Amino acid sequence: MQQFQVPQYIEIEDKIIGPLSAKQFLYVLAAGGGALLFFGLGFPGIIFWPLTLAWVSLFLSLAFAKINGQPFVAVLNNAINHITSTRLYIWKREDKRIKSTQPVMSQTTPHAPRLTESRLKNLSWSLDINEKLKRDN
């Protein structure tokens, strides 16, 4: 029987550029490129620094952060889907019973219990009971 090598550690991404995977490198590159773009546009310091810090922190968290073992990209995607999708919350189910004003009449015929699950057997049994009741009366 032939033996085959089974790939292991398939959930770990390959490190392409130093200690970074390709996705991580692109996120870091986008963070630096955005900061360079904001600097090149000549924003005043009061706008440049908060905007650049927000941009860089977003992309660095996309590259490196994990929340409960999931990458930040997946958490952000799930959060956006949760916010934009419609939801229906049912907290308490209420029974809608019809209140009748007329009193319930008692049955004069005895109630025949169900003995089997087969419909044919139930039907034949109820017919036999009805015939016996008619004979007795």
C-alpha positions in Angstrom: 0.0 0.0 0.0 1.3 3.4 -1.0 1.9 6.0 1.7 1.2 9.7 1.0 2.4 12.7 2.8 -0.4 14.6 4.4 0.0 18.4 4.5 0.2 19.8 8.0 -0.3 23.3 9.4 -2.4 24.3 6.4 -4.2 27.0 8.3 -0.9 28.9 8.8 -0.2 31.4 5.9 3.2 31.2 4.2 5.7 33.9 5.2 6.8 35.5 2.0 8.4 38.8 2.9 10.4 38.4 6.1 8.1 37.5 9.0 5.0 38.8 7.1 2.6 36.9 4.9 1.5 38.5 1.6 -1.7 39.8 3.1 0.1 41.3 6.1 2.6 43.0 3.8 -0.1 44.5 1.6 -1.9 45.9 4.7 1.3 47.4 6.1 2.0 48.8 2.6 -1.5 50.3 2.4 -1.0 51.9 5.9 2.2 53.5 4.9 0.9 54.5 1.5 -2.2 56.2 3.1 0.0 58.1 5.6 2.2 59.2 2.7 -0.8 60.3 0.7 -2.2 62.3 3.6 1.2 64.0 4.0 1.5 64.7 0.3 -2.0 66.3 0.2 -0.7 68.9 2.6 -3.4 68.6 5.3 -2.8 70.9 8.3 -1.5 69.1 11.4 -4.8 69.2 13.3 -6.4 67.1 10.5 -3.3 65.1 9.4 -2.4 63.4 12.7 -5.8 62.1 13.8 -6.6 61.0 10.2 -3.2 59.3 9.8 -3.3 57.6 13.2 -6.8 56.2 12.5 -5.8 55.0 9.0 -2.6 53.4 10.2 -4.2 51.8 13.2 -7.0 50.3 11.1 -4.6 48.8 8.6 -2.2 47.5 11.2 -5.0 45.9 13.1 -6.2 44.3 9.9 -2.7 42.9 9.4 -1.9 41.7 13.0 -4.8 41.8 15.4 -6.8 38.7 16.4 -9.9 38.7 18.5 -10.9 35.4 20.1 -8.5 33.6 17.8 -10.1 35.1 14.6 -8.3 37.6 12.4 -9.6 41.2 12.7 -10.7 41.1 9.0 -13.2 38.3 9.8 -14.4 40.1 12.9 -14.9 43.4 11.0 -16.7 41.5 8.2 -19.0 39.8 10.7 -19.7 43.2 12.5 -20.6 44.9 9.2 -22.9 42.0 8.2 -24.6 42.1 11.6 -25.2 45.8 11.4 -26.5 45.9 7.8 -28.7 42.7 7.9 -32.2 42.6 9.1 -33.0 40.7 12.3 -36.1 39.5 13.9 -36.1 39.0 17.7 -38.9 37.0 19.3 -38.5 37.3 23.0 -41.8 35.8 24.3 -44.2 33.8 22.4 -47.8 34.3 23.4 -50.5 31.7 23.0 -53.4 33.1 21.0 -56.4 31.3 22.3 -59.9 32.0 21.2 -62.2 32.9 24.1 -65.6 31.5 23.4 -68.7 32.9 25.0 -70.7 29.7 24.6 -70.1 26.9 27.2 -68.5 23.7 25.8 -71.1 20.9 25.6 -70.0 17.6 27.0 -69.7 14.6 24.6 -72.3 11.9 25.0 -70.2 9.3 23.2 -67.2 7.8 25.0 -63.8 8.9 23.8 -62.0 6.1 22.0 -58.2 6.2 22.7 -55.7 5.8 19.9 -54.0 2.5 20.2 -52.0 2.3 17.0 -50.2 4.6 14.7 -51.6 3.1 11.5 -54.5 5.1 10.1 -56.1 2.0 8.6 -56.0 0.2 11.9 -57.4 3.3 13.8 -60.2 3.6 11.3 -61.2 -0.1 11.5 -61.0 0.0 15.3 -63.3 3.1 15.5 -65.8 1.5 13.1 -65.9 -1.6 15.2 -66.5 0.5 18.3 -69.3 2.5 16.7 -71.0 -0.7 15.5 -70.9 -2.1 19.0 -72.3 1.1 20.5 -75.2 1.0 18.0 -75.9 -2.6 18.8 -75.9 -2.0 22.5 -78.4 0.9 22.2 
